[in-house]
Amino acid sequence: MISALAISYNEEAHIEKFIKSLSFADEIIIVDSDSTDNTVELAKSLGAIVLIRDFDNFSNQKNLALQQAKHEWVVFFDLDESINQDLAEEIKSSIANPGTADAFKVKRNFYFMGKCIKYSGFQNDAVVRIFKKSKAKYSNSLVHETLEIDGNIGSLKHRSDHFSYKGFDHYNNKLTHYSKLQAKALYNKNVRPNLYHFLIRPCYRFWHQYLIRLGFLDGKEGFILAYTSAFAVFKRYLYLWTMYRNIE
């Protein structure tokens, strides 16, 4: 028996295909962050259980979904990931015969502006997407939540396709959202920004992604990814500086 979980916000473009790709699951649970489009209605019409929760951080959203799962084995993909038939079959067979594994990683093909990105740090992209409910929890973090697994982790052979960003504007807006969450986390730790944060940290992020992580081999898309990532670091500390300015 398998529970399929996900969190959503304004995902009407992906929700139907995503839920249909989870036809192998015995239940599908979506925790939605007050979507303003037709995400909730579409999900319900396709048989998913939908819970509405105001967004505070990704960890809490995902832990709520995890708490609702009826079955021990859980699959937890993002809505912008594509689960093809080969991967679905491998998931079912791996859960049926897990051996000593309590969780499984899935490698991902990352797509940006219609191109499959081979480098830029995404060449080794693999995340835990299948796991036992009793062996897992998401860390309490404002952004970039971590799935903690108490047990052995295996790896699947087949990959998912990750269509995280539709284009430059979408990618930039998502990084802006992350920058705000990261600024809030730093503010809670009493970190005050200085010239090092505004000058050195963004430059390091750009050259690390573009050169060390071989982003230049991805052509113009690799440059755009490195540039926007560096600018997101700058905005993180700009938002942090603004938070202190507002209370002085």
C-alpha positions as CSV (number, residue, x, y, z in Angstrom):
1,M,0.0,0.0,0.0
2,I,1.4,3.4,-1.0
3,S,0.5,7.0,-0.1
4,A,1.4,9.7,-2.6
5,L,1.9,13.2,-1.1
6,A,2.6,16.7,-2.5
7,I,2.4,20.3,-1.6
8,S,0.9,22.9,-4.0
9,Y,0.4,26.5,-4.8
10,N,-1.1,27.7,-8.1
11,E,-0.2,24.5,-9.9
12,E,-3.2,24.1,-12.2
13,A,-0.8,23.7,-15.2
14,H,0.8,20.6,-13.7
15,I,-1.8,19.1,-11.3
16,E,-3.7,16.9,-13.7
17,K,-0.7,15.2,-15.3
18,F,0.9,14.9,-11.9
19,I,-2.0,13.1,-10.3
20,K,-2.5,10.8,-13.2
21,S,1.1,9.8,-13.1
22,L,0.5,8.6,-9.5
23,S,-2.2,6.1,-10.5
24,F,-0.1,3.4,-8.8
25,A,-0.7,4.9,-5.4
26,D,-3.5,3.9,-3.1
27,E,-4.2,7.4,-1.9
28,I,-3.1,10.9,-3.0
29,I,-2.9,13.7,-0.5
30,I,-2.2,17.4,-1.5
31,V,-1.5,20.1,1.0
32,D,-2.3,23.4,-0.7
33,S,-1.1,26.9,0.3
34,D,-4.3,28.8,-0.5
35,S,-4.0,28.6,-4.3
36,T,-5.8,31.4,-6.2
37,D,-6.2,29.3,-9.4
38,N,-8.0,26.0,-10.1
39,T,-5.4,23.8,-8.4
40,V,-7.7,22.6,-5.6
41,E,-10.7,22.0,-7.7
42,L,-8.8,20.0,-10.3
43,A,-7.1,17.9,-7.6
44,K,-10.3,17.1,-5.9
45,S,-12.0,16.2,-9.2
46,L,-9.2,13.7,-9.9
47,G,-9.7,12.0,-6.6
48,A,-7.0,13.6,-4.4
49,I,-7.5,14.5,-0.8
50,V,-6.8,18.2,-0.5
51,L,-5.9,20.0,2.8
52,I,-5.7,23.8,2.9
53,R,-3.0,25.3,5.1
54,D,-1.6,28.9,5.2
55,F,2.0,28.7,4.1
56,D,4.7,29.4,6.8
57,N,7.5,27.2,5.6
58,F,8.1,24.1,3.4
59,S,8.9,21.8,6.2
60,N,5.6,22.3,8.1
61,Q,3.6,21.9,4.9
62,K,5.3,18.6,4.1
63,N,5.2,17.3,7.6
64,L,1.4,17.9,7.6
65,A,1.1,15.9,4.5
66,L,3.2,13.2,6.0
67,Q,1.1,13.0,9.1
68,Q,-2.0,12.4,7.0
69,A,-0.6,9.4,5.2
70,K,-2.3,6.1,6.0
71,H,0.3,3.8,4.6
72,E,3.9,3.1,5.7
73,W,5.5,3.6,2.2
74,V,5.3,7.2,0.9
75,V,6.2,8.8,-2.4
76,F,6.7,12.6,-2.2
77,F,7.4,14.3,-5.5
78,D,7.1,18.0,-6.4
79,L,4.4,18.9,-8.9
80,D,7.0,20.1,-11.4
81,E,8.5,16.6,-11.6
82,S,7.5,14.1,-14.2
83,I,7.0,10.5,-13.2
84,N,7.2,8.3,-16.3
85,Q,5.9,4.8,-16.6
86,D,9.3,3.2,-16.2
87,L,10.0,5.1,-13.0
88,A,6.5,4.3,-11.7
89,E,7.0,0.5,-12.3
90,E,10.4,0.7,-10.6
91,I,8.9,2.5,-7.6
92,K,6.3,-0.3,-7.2
93,S,8.8,-3.1,-7.5
94,S,11.2,-1.4,-5.1
95,I,8.6,-1.0,-2.5
96,A,7.4,-4.5,-2.9
97,N,11.0,-5.8,-2.4
98,P,13.0,-3.1,-0.6
99,G,15.6,-5.3,0.9
100,T,17.4,-3.4,3.6
101,A,16.3,0.0,2.2
102,D,14.1,2.4,4.2
103,A,14.1,5.0,1.4
104,F,15.1,5.5,-2.2
105,K,16.8,8.4,-4.1
106,V,15.7,9.4,-7.6
107,K,18.0,11.1,-10.0
108,R,16.6,14.0,-11.9
109,N,17.0,15.6,-15.4
110,F,16.8,19.3,-14.8
111,Y,15.2,21.5,-17.5
112,F,15.5,25.2,-17.8
113,M,14.0,27.4,-20.7
114,G,13.3,24.2,-22.6
115,K,16.9,22.8,-22.4
116,C,18.1,19.9,-20.4
117,I,20.9,21.3,-18.1
118,K,23.8,18.8,-18.0
119,Y,26.1,20.8,-15.7
120,S,25.8,24.0,-13.5
121,G,25.7,21.7,-10.4
122,F,22.7,19.7,-11.6
123,Q,24.7,16.8,-13.0
124,N,24.5,15.0,-9.6
125,D,21.0,16.0,-8.7
126,A,19.4,13.2,-6.8
127,V,16.8,13.4,-4.0
128,V,14.9,11.0,-1.7
129,R,11.4,10.7,-3.1
130,I,10.3,7.3,-1.7
131,F,10.5,6.4,2.0
132,K,8.9,4.8,5.0
133,K,6.7,7.1,6.9
134,S,8.0,5.8,10.3
135,K,11.6,6.5,9.3
136,A,11.3,10.1,8.0
137,K,10.6,13.7,9.0
138,Y,11.3,17.1,7.4
139,S,13.5,19.5,9.3
140,N,12.0,22.6,10.7
141,S,13.5,25.1,8.2
142,L,12.1,28.2,6.5
143,V,13.6,27.2,3.2
144,H,15.4,24.3,1.6
145,E,13.9,21.8,4.0
146,T,15.8,18.6,4.7
147,L,14.3,15.2,4.7
148,E,15.9,13.2,7.6
149,I,15.9,9.5,7.1
150,D,16.6,7.1,10.0
151,G,17.7,4.1,8.0
152,N,19.3,2.9,4.8
153,I,18.9,4.8,1.5
154,G,18.9,3.0,-1.9
155,S,18.9,4.5,-5.4
156,L,16.6,3.9,-8.3
157,K,17.8,3.5,-11.9
158,H,15.2,5.5,-13.7
159,R,15.1,9.3,-13.6
160,S,12.4,11.9,-13.2
161,D,12.3,15.0,-15.4
162,H,12.4,18.2,-13.4
163,F,10.6,21.2,-15.1
164,S,11.1,23.5,-12.1
165,Y,11.3,26.8,-14.1
166,K,9.3,27.9,-17.2
167,G,11.7,30.7,-18.0
168,F,13.8,33.5,-16.7
169,D,11.0,35.4,-15.0
170,H,9.6,32.3,-13.3
171,Y,13.1,31.3,-12.1
172,N,13.9,34.8,-10.9
173,N,10.6,35.1,-9.0
174,K,11.1,31.7,-7.3
175,L,14.6,32.7,-6.2
176,T,13.3,36.0,-4.9
177,H,10.8,34.0,-2.8
178,Y,13.7,31.9,-1.5
179,S,15.8,35.0,-0.8
180,K,13.0,36.4,1.4
181,L,12.7,33.2,3.4
182,Q,16.5,33.0,3.8
183,A,16.6,36.6,5.0
184,K,14.0,35.9,7.6
185,A,16.0,32.9,8.8
186,L,19.1,35.0,9.1
187,Y,17.2,37.7,10.9
188,N,16.0,35.2,13.4
189,K,19.7,34.3,14.0
190,N,20.6,38.0,14.5
191,V,22.9,38.0,11.5
192,R,23.6,41.6,10.3
193,P,24.7,42.1,6.7
194,N,27.9,43.8,5.8
195,L,30.0,44.5,2.7
196,Y,31.3,41.0,2.7
197,H,27.7,39.7,2.2
198,F,26.8,42.2,-0.5
199,L,30.1,41.9,-2.5
200,I,31.9,38.7,-1.9
201,R,29.1,36.2,-1.4
202,P,27.3,37.0,-4.7
203,C,30.6,36.9,-6.6
204,Y,31.6,33.6,-5.1
205,R,28.2,32.1,-6.0
206,F,28.5,33.2,-9.6
207,W,32.0,31.9,-10.2
208,H,31.4,28.7,-8.2
209,Q,28.4,27.8,-10.3
210,Y,29.7,29.0,-13.6
211,L,33.3,27.7,-13.4
212,I,33.7,25.1,-10.6
213,R,30.3,23.5,-11.3
214,L,30.9,23.8,-15.0
215,G,27.9,26.0,-15.8
216,F,29.8,27.4,-18.8
217,L,29.3,24.1,-20.6
218,D,25.5,24.7,-20.6
219,G,25.9,27.7,-22.9
220,K,23.9,30.9,-22.4
221,E,21.5,29.0,-20.1
222,G,24.4,28.2,-17.8
223,F,25.3,31.8,-17.6
224,I,21.8,32.9,-16.9
225,L,21.5,30.3,-14.1
226,A,24.7,31.4,-12.5
227,Y,23.9,35.1,-12.8
228,T,20.4,34.8,-11.3
229,S,21.7,32.6,-8.5
230,A,24.3,35.2,-7.6
231,F,21.7,38.0,-7.7
232,A,19.5,36.0,-5.4
233,V,22.3,35.9,-2.9
234,F,22.6,39.7,-3.1
235,K,18.8,40.1,-2.7
236,R,18.9,37.8,0.4
237,Y,21.1,40.3,2.2
238,L,19.3,43.3,0.8
239,Y,16.0,42.0,2.3
240,L,17.9,41.3,5.5
241,W,19.3,44.8,5.6
242,T,15.8,46.2,5.0
243,M,14.4,44.2,7.9
244,Y,16.8,45.9,10.3
245,R,16.2,49.3,8.8
246,N,12.5,48.9,9.4
247,I,12.9,48.5,13.1
248,E,15.5,51.2,13.6
